[in-house]
Amino acid sequence: MPADYYDVLGVARDADESQIKRAYRQLARVHHPDVAEDKTTAEHKFKEINEAYEVLSDPQKRANYDRYGAAGGPGDGGFGNFNGGEGFGDIFDMFFSAARGGAQPRRTGPARGSDLRYDIEITLEEAFTGTQREISFNHLASCATCKGSGAEPGTLVVACDRCGGSGVMRQVRQTPLGNFVSQTTCTKCNGEGQMTPSPCPTCRGRGRVETEKNLTVRIPAGVDDGSRIRISGSGEAGMRGGPDGDLYVYLSVKRHERFRRDAMDVYIDVPISFAKAALGGEVAVPTLEGESTMHVAPGTQSASTYRLRGKGMPSVRGGGRGDELVTFHVVVPTKLSKRERELLETFARESGDAIDERSFLERVKEAFKAD
């Protein structure tokens, strides 16, 4: 006994056109042979769903079915000779053409050129003062002969006569399950949708040529490791009248022998003598802009840190400077003259050190090792 078409689609007998179409779409997605695991069962079920939809979606066929059932009325011939009509086939195409991996039309309008990257290494001093570099690199530039059109001067770019300018070839195949639509990239225009009957002799129809470009890159003061400079319009040339891409210059700051950097502050270790640490005084300290003099307080201990304000890195946006943090390390002499030894021994006796038990210098060395 033929299945009831309303039961096949799972709708009530008074369902309207939108409810029938919605039910069909949901069932078609589930039972289509291309997506179902059991192909044989799915093919039978899918055919049954389409047969029911073909009848119930047509007002005249539905009225005849409601009156006479699947056998049909007088002179109708019934509904059993289902042949996959065009109505449900179009809906089927809409659902499954993308799932079948059909090619999509390519863009035939303007296309922006690709961005490029260039890496530059600079010193910490160059990052402090700012600098500039001359660079050269190869890129795709717009062809000067054809102005990027790809066509020989005096000729035109025309739509592909095979795909009609869409960039794809569409083929409709009728089957018992409906109209299957397949799309492939047009082999004549390679999906561009347009052709140059007379290609430009310079770029061979590509519209772009590889050429060397020279630029002066201005690096502002205060840049840090990993900073990026964008140079607009210096990347690859656009296609079909599209804008050029950009050039991104990435900066790496070479490690310095003495200075360490943290954001806008710089750090340096400076050795001082025992006498200077004990008595205090003026000490010459290196900075990124030359030597600077700073006062060391009497009794300065090893590893003490002083701050030189405004001697660090400038802000890349302007309006400020970081600080320089100076860490002093007291240096203990390894060799002493006879006079120096006599003076230190005198100092040791005056300060209460017992010379006979252990020399003062040994005590000083151990103290600094502990620091």
Secondary structure, DSSP 8 states (H G I E B T S, - for coil): ----HHHHHT--TT--HHHHHHHHHHHHHHH-TTT-S-HHHHHHHHHHHHHHHHHHTSHHHHHHHHHHGGG-STTT--S-S----HHHHHHHHHHHTTTTT-------S-B----EEEEEEE-HHHHHH-EEEEEEEEEEEE-TTTTTS-B-TT---EE-TTTTTSSEEEEEEEETTEEEEEEEE-TTTTTSSEE-SSB-TTTTTSSEEEEEEEEEEEE-TT--TT-EEEETT-SS--BTT-----EEEEEEE---SS-EEETTEEEEEEEEEHHHHHH-EEEEEEETTEEEEEEE-TT--TTEEEEETT-S-B-TTSS-B--EEEEEEEE--S---HHHHHHHHHHHHHTT--TTTS-HHHHHHHHHHH-
